[in-house]
């Protein structure tokens, strides 16, 4: 679209657990659900051994 402007929101986390480093990225338009993102990070962290 000519002349249209969009804002894309994103959150990211880079986390270290022991010798493992992982990243979680969530991007959405028009906004990201912070509570959903926190849930993703918590679940990912729990699965890392």
N, C-alpha and C positions, 0 to 999 in steps of 0.2 A: 504494500500500500504506500503510495507516494504521500509523504508528509505526515505519516502516522508515527507516533512515538509509543513505545511499550517499555514498561519496567518489569524486569524479571527478578524475582526475589530468590535468594538462596542462602542456605546455611551449610557450614561444613565443620567437621571436627576431625582433628588428627590426634589419635590416642595411642599411648604406649602402655602395654601390659607385659611386663617382663622384657623379653627380647623381641617381642612382636610389636610392630607399629602398623596401625591400620587407619584408613581414612573413610569417612562417611560424608557424602555430598547429596544434598536434596535441593532441587531447583523446581520452581513452579511459577505459574503466572495466574493470578496477580500476586499471590502471597503464599508463603510456606506455613504449614501448621507447625508451630514450635513444639507443641506437646507430642505430635506424631514423630517429629525428628528426634526428640529426646528418647522416645521409645525405641526407635531404630538403633540409636547409639547404645542404649542400655542392653538391648538384645544382642547386638554384635559383640559388645564387650564380654557378655556372659559366655559366648561361644568360643572365645579365644582361650586357648589353654597355655 
